[in-house]
């Protein structure tokens, strides 16, 4: 970042901090409501809940850090635009601020990738026991971890952690600006690629399920809310990148915070429908939600769980059990039940072939085997 090529700030400090804290507060409301529903419904948290909490903690840390360092940033804008005279300690203050650019970047990518992992672990419970889904899930998980490492590794550490003199003399060239732009474009492509890979996980599950087409469309629409994050990621790079000068730092992190805030809200919205429906269909004996899976369209293969598509009766009467798939009641005969509630009944005829018992009717014994 070249300070003598520093562009004018597109957003004022008060607006920047106001929207930053507003996003942090709104996303906190969604996270707290998500956790409240989890406790009320499942009496516990899951791995994706902790990852969402981690993502919000990263956003909170970013907000606190910007509250402290925003003075130094906007002082740089004022001085290098000729709106304010250089004052004693300005250079030291500017160098200290430049050293915080790397922590800002790490917090941004860590928060964003925590949400990606939260979505992955949420989708994992929907069809993880099916072999092909398990393989693809682990593939996407590997891609997500690798891309996070790449985004952290390709940040411009030299123009953030070096001395202020080095930053002024070396990082102010157009070549450095072009290099930064290439990094933004590459990381944006990586961000979009990982989102598409993560979105493919529930699509693969629904594509091979017995869920009616209308329900598939509804659920795909719910899961596809991540497309909003993709759009914001594209906007972030499109409005920030510049061909001749380094990026406007305030504008860059303004959109970065919008992206992280939106991704946290989307992660919460994606799970709300499942939470509400499960809450409505709960019984006094509540099973573990991790036992719920989606029945595939074909018969069970090796490596996958057995699925039962007949009308099942509960232990209290003759009415079929309500489906526990995270949506409204399915309009088909496919009911998904927890595996520990399924029993197989075998009727075995045992007869005595001795002459003495030919006149006797065969006795019947019933065995009930739990799956």
N, C-alpha and C positions, 0 to 999 in steps of 0.2 A: 504494500500500500504506500503510494507516494504522497506525502503530505502536501508538497507544492502542486500536485495535480488533484488535490482533494476536491471533489465536486461539492456543490452546495447541498445542504441537507434538505431532503424532500419532506421531512416531517419534523415538527418542532419537538423539543425535549418533553414538554408537558403532554403532548399528544402521544408521543412514543411510550412514555411511562404509563400514561392513563390506559391506553389500549392493552399494554402488556399486563398490568395488574387486573384489568377487567377480564382478560382471557384466562388468567390464572384463577380468578375467583369463580368464573362460570364453569370452567373445567372441574374445579374442586366440587362444585355442587353435583355434577354428574357422577364423579367418582364416589362421593359419599352416598349418593342414592343407590348406586350400583352395589356398594358394599352392604348397605342396609338391606337391600333385597336379597343378597346372597345369604346373609345371616338369618333373615326371616324365613327364607325358603329352604336352604340347605344346611343351616346351622354351622357353616364353615366357609373358609375362603379356599380358592383354588389357585394354581400357579399363575394363571392369567390375571387374577386379581392383584397379586403381589407385583406383577410386572407393570400393570397400570398404575399402581401406587408409586412404583419406582419412576415411571415416566413423569408422573405429576411432580414428584420430588425434584427431578431434573429441571422441570419448568419453573418450580418455585426457586430453586437455586439460581437459575438464570435471571429471574426477576429481581432477586435480592442483589445479585452482582451488578446488574444494570442500574439499579437504584443508586449504588455507590459510585460506579464508574461513568455514568452518563455525563456528569459535570465535566470530566476531562475530555470526553469526546466532543461535546458541543463547544468547549473552549478552543479545541483545535479548529473546528469549523469557523469560529469567529475570528481567530488570529490569522488563519491562512486565507480568509476571504477579505482581510483588511478591515474587519468590523471591530477589532479589539487589539490593543497593543500587547506585545509580549511582556509578561510580568515575571518577577523572580520566581524560580521554581517551575516555570512552564515546561521546560525541556524534561526535567525529572518526572513531572506529572504525566507528560505525554508518553515517555518511555514506559512508565508503570502501566499506563492504559494499554499500550501495544502488547505488553506481556500477557494481558488478559484475553487477547483475541483467541489464543489456543484453548484456554478453558471454556470460552463461549462456544467454540466449535465442537469440543468434546461433549459438552452438555447438550448441545443441539442434536448431534447424531446419536448420542446415548439415549436421549428421551425418545427420539423418533424410532429407533430400532427396538426399544423396549415395548413400544406399542405394536410393532410388527410381530415380535415374539409373543406378545399377549394374544394377538389374533391367531397365531399359529397354534398355541396351546389350547385355545378355545375350540378351534376346528378339529384338533386332535381327538377330542372326546366323541366327536360325531361318527367317526368311522375308522378309528385307529386299528381295530382288531381285524379289519379286512386287509389281506396281505398286500394287494396292489396299492392301497391307500397308505399303508404303513411305509412302504418303500418310497412312495412319492413324498410323503410328509418328511421323512428324513432327508431326502434330496433337497427339498425347499429349506429345511432347517440349516443344512450345510451352506446353501447359497446365501442365506440371510446372515449367518455368522461371518462368512468370508467377505461379503460386501461391506459389512460394518468395519471390519479391519482395514479394508481398502480405503474407505472414506476417512477413517482416522489417519491413515498413513500418508495420504496425498495432500494433507493440509500444508500451507506455506509456513513451515516452522521458522525458516530463516528470516522472514520479514515480520516476525512477531516476537521471537525470543532474543534476537540480537540487540546490539546497542542502538540507541536512537540515531547516532551518526550513520551507522550502516543502513538503517531503514531510510534515512533521508537521501543518502547518496546512491544506494544500489537498488532499492525497491521502488524508486520513483519513475522508472523508465516505462515506455510503452510496451516493451517486450515483457516486462513483469505483469503489466495489465493484461496482455494477451494470454500469458500463462495462467493467470488467475481465472480468466474467462473459460479457458479450456478445462480447468479443474471444476468450475461450476457446472459446465455442460456435462462432463463425465459423471460427476456425482448425482446430478439430476437424472441422468439415464439409469444409473445404478439404482437410485431410489424408486423410479418407476418400474424398473425390471423386477425388483424384489416384491413390490406391491402386486404386480401381475402374477408372479409365482405364488404368492400367498393366497390371492383370490382364486387361483386354480384349484386349491385344495377342496373347498366346499363345492365348487362346480363339479369336480370329479366325483365327489360323494353323491351329490344330487342326481347327476347324470345316470348313475348306475343304480338308483334307488327305485322303489315302487311308488314313491310319492306322486300323486296326480300332477298333471302338467300345470294346472292353475296354481297349485301349492308350490311347485318348483319355481315358478316365475316370481311368486311373492317372496320366497326365501332367498332366491338369487338377487332380487332387488334389495333385500335387507342387507345381504352380505356385500353387495356391490356399492354400498355407501363409501367404501374405500376409494372409489373412483374420484370422489370429491377431494381427497387428499392428493391424488395424482394431479388433478387440475391445479390445485394450489401450488404444488411443487413446480409445475411448468410455469405458472404465472410468476412465481418467485424468481426464477432464473431470467425469464423474459423481460421483466421490468427492472431488474437490477444490473444485468450485464451491460458493459460499455466497451467500445472498441478502442478508444484512445486513452481513457483514464481508468484508474482503479475504481472499484465499486463504492457507492455511497454506503458506508457502514451502517448508518441508522436505518436506511431503507432495506438493506439486506437482512438485518436482524429483526426488523419490523415484520417482514414476510416470513422469516424463519420461525418466529414465535407464533404467528398465525397458523403455520403448518403444524407445529407440534400441538398447539391447543386444539385444532380441529381433529387431529388424529386421535387424541385422547377422548374427545367427545364421541367420535365415530366408534371407537372401540367399546365405549359404554353402551351406545345405542344398539350396536350389533348384538349384544347379549341381553338387552332388556326384554325383548319379546320372548326369548326362551325362558327367562326368569319368571315373567308374569304368567305364562301358560302353565309352567310347572307348578307355580303357586296355586293356580286354580284347580289343578287336577291332583293335588296332593291327597294322599290317604293318611289314615292314622299311622299305618306302618310305612314309613317313607323309605324307599330304596335309595341306594347310592346313585346319583345322577351319572356317574362315570360308567355305569353299566348299560346305559342307553346307547343304542346304535341304530343305524339306518339299514333296513333290509334291502339287499341288492336285488336287481331285477332278475338275475339268474339264480340258479340253485347254488347252495353253499359249496365252495371248493375247499381244497386242503389249505389250511392256514387261516381260514376265516371261521367265524362263529356260526352255529346253527341258527336259522331263523324260522319262525313259525308264523304263517299267514292265515291261519284259520281263526274263526271267532272263538275267543277264549272266555271262559267264565271265571269270575272271581270267587273268592271263598265265602262271600256273604250272600250270594244269590245267583240268578241265572242271567243277569245282564252282562253283556260283554264288557271287558275292561276298556276304559278310555285309553286312547293312544297317548303315549308320553313323548312323542316327537315334539320338539320345541316349535310348535305352530298351533293353529287352530285344529279342531277335530278333523281328521282325515276323512274324506268322502270315499273311502274304499274299504275293502275287507282286510287290508293290511294293518295289523295292530302290532306295535312294537312294545314289548314287555321286558322287564328286567329278567335276566337269565335265571336268577335264583328263585323266581316264581314259577318256572316252567317245570312240569313233572311229566314223565312218560309212563303210561299205564300199559302193562303187559298182562294179557289173560292167557294162562297156561292150563291146558287140559291134561290131567294126570289120570290114567286109567290102569287098572290091574288086569293083566291078560290071563291070569290063572283061571282054570275051569271053575274054581269055586266062586269066583266073583264075576262070572259072565253076566249074571242076571242083575248085577248091581250097576246103577247108573254111574258114569264117571264123575269124579269130584272135580270141582273147579277151585283153583287157587289164584288169587290176584296179588301181583307184586307191583309196587309203586316205586319207581326209580327216580330219584331227583337228578336233574341235570346239573 
